[in-house]
Amino acid sequence: MTEPLASDVILSVRDLKTWFVTRRVTAKAVDGVTFDLKRGRTLAVVGESGSGKSVTGLSIMGLLSRPGRIAGGSILFRDRQERVHDLAGFGQRQFRKLRGSEIAMIFQEPMTSLNPLFTVGDQIGEMIALHELVDHREARRRALAMLKHVEIPDAESRLDDYPHQMSGGMRQRVMIAMALSCSPSLLIADEPTTALDVTIQAQILDLLRRLQAEMGMSILFITHNLGVVAEIAHDVVVMYGGRVVEQAPVNDLFAHQRHPYTKGLLASTPNAARDIDAAGQRHALHSIPGSVPPITDLPPGCAFEPRCDFAIAPCRAAPPPLVPAGPHGASRCIRSAEL
Ligand SMILES: Nc1ncnc2c1ncn2[C@@H]1O[C@H](COP(=O)(O)OP(=O)(O)OP(=O)(O)O)[C@@H](O)[C@H]1O
């Protein structure tokens, strides 16, 4: 029997396995991932390229491409009527009802969501009309309100712009407007600021924080950037090789990392105050040796063991379980108590 969902949890991913199976290989892109996202909070999923972050988001949205499929586990989602659904068993027809109205997703590249052939006003309006009974004029009025909501200057005239007439930051705002036009309770944001320069990135993060406070939505924020995590997350899940290696509230994670991979990620994140001293001397940035092994060829024990400075013989035996480490966090490192 599945354990019931705590009343403040909107999304509970439990032992999720998303595999890409072909006749020759099985790529276990997500292999036993478990986390909870609470109402009105932001959970960041962080890890290097290939760790399984995007596949986790796409699994929740029902947007996996073949031969990807959910091979096990559950994705419990609480809708606005407080009904709990297991999205792991959903078909495309059920997803179509939920996507946009209850769960929305934004991507790194706004043109993934925007059609170059239609004006932004038409596209946002169409999204609203798809889920709610509104006429053309009302859809346009709501689209304009959304453009203002995401702080697009001179929104009235921008309504009739095509996406290519806008800057990257503005397009990102339009994608957010479209995603939030039906007030979803869950937003999945997959690297939405990665392609933007740092000042625009900070503005988009500010905007998301403000919209979250106003609309009360929960955000699953996928990123490889711990700087962004520090800006936006309440809670953090660190992924490596398709598994969660550590999870903790954001303050705890930055104060004390329980997994050597998280330690390495943090040490590799540029930080001007730490990297240049008062005399202007630069200190070399740490980098984690090697790279994420292909998920079709993970080592038998801890997936991070070949790159880990703290590894001991038992790390090579079997994948360590995710166990409580400290009062709020959990770690998959058998040495976490000593780190
Ligand atoms: N269509 C596919 N067929 C086979 N394997 C896939 C497919 N899509 C993703 N994978 C595999 O799943 C693994 C996880 O990919 P995923 O995109 O989730 O990583 P990520 O952590 O989001 O990295 P990035 O930041 O680069 O997107 C990768 O190793 C990739 O090889």
The ligand as an ORCA input file, in Angstrom:
! r2SCAN-3c Opt
* xyz 0 1
  N      15.864      9.700    -25.505
  C      16.864      9.144    -24.790
  N      17.378      7.936    -25.111
  C      18.353      7.377    -24.368
  N      18.907      7.936    -23.281
  C      18.437      9.135    -22.908
  C      17.396      9.812    -23.626
  N      17.158     10.999    -23.016
  C      18.019     11.054    -21.958
  N      18.763      9.934    -21.893
  C      19.818      9.643    -20.916
  O      19.366     10.005    -19.640
  C      20.462     10.539    -18.884
  C      19.976     11.696    -18.107
  O      19.674     12.765    -18.968
  P      19.076     14.135    -18.448
  O      18.793     14.975    -19.656
  O      17.969     13.906    -17.498
  O      20.294     14.757    -17.655
  P      20.384     16.177    -17.000
  O      20.881     15.951    -15.621
  O      19.108     16.919    -17.133
  O      21.502     16.848    -17.868
  P      21.441     18.163    -18.767
  O      21.644     19.271    -17.799
  O      22.566     17.995    -19.716
  O      20.091     18.164    -19.430
  C      21.562     10.883    -19.858
  O      22.697     10.138    -19.542
  C      21.042     10.486    -21.196
  O      21.999      9.682    -21.838
*
